[in-house]
Amino acid sequence: MVRGFILLQLVPGLEKEALNQIRMTEGIAEVTLVFGRWDAVVAVEAKTINRLTNTIMKQLRGIQGVSQSETLVATDY
């Protein structure tokens, strides 16, 4: 299992709809709203790194209201 954390900036006024779509996206484990440079931290899980990439590139970044993202891939140490 591959786990990642995605930091998102949302477009003002489109946050609610964007968050609803994010929460309905397959593989999303948790959505946490935060204050600061980023508006939300999204925990995502996938069976492979390719599936994780697909979720981020083709689904989350395509949601209207998502303006920027930064992905942190988790690792075991």
C-alpha positions, 0 to 999 in steps of 0.5 A: 500500500502506498500512502501520500499526503497532498497539500491543497490550495483552494479557490475562494468561493469554490471550497465547499464544492471542491471539498465535496468532490475530493471526499468522493474521490476513490482512495481518499482516506481523510481530508483535513482543513488547515490554516496557513499557506495550504487550505487542506491536507488530503491523505490518499492511499493506493495499491501502487505508486502508479495508482497514487499518481493517477489519483493525483494527476487525473482526478484531484488536480482536475477538480474545479476549485483546486488551484495548487497542490504539493504531494508528499509520499509517505515511507516506512523507515 
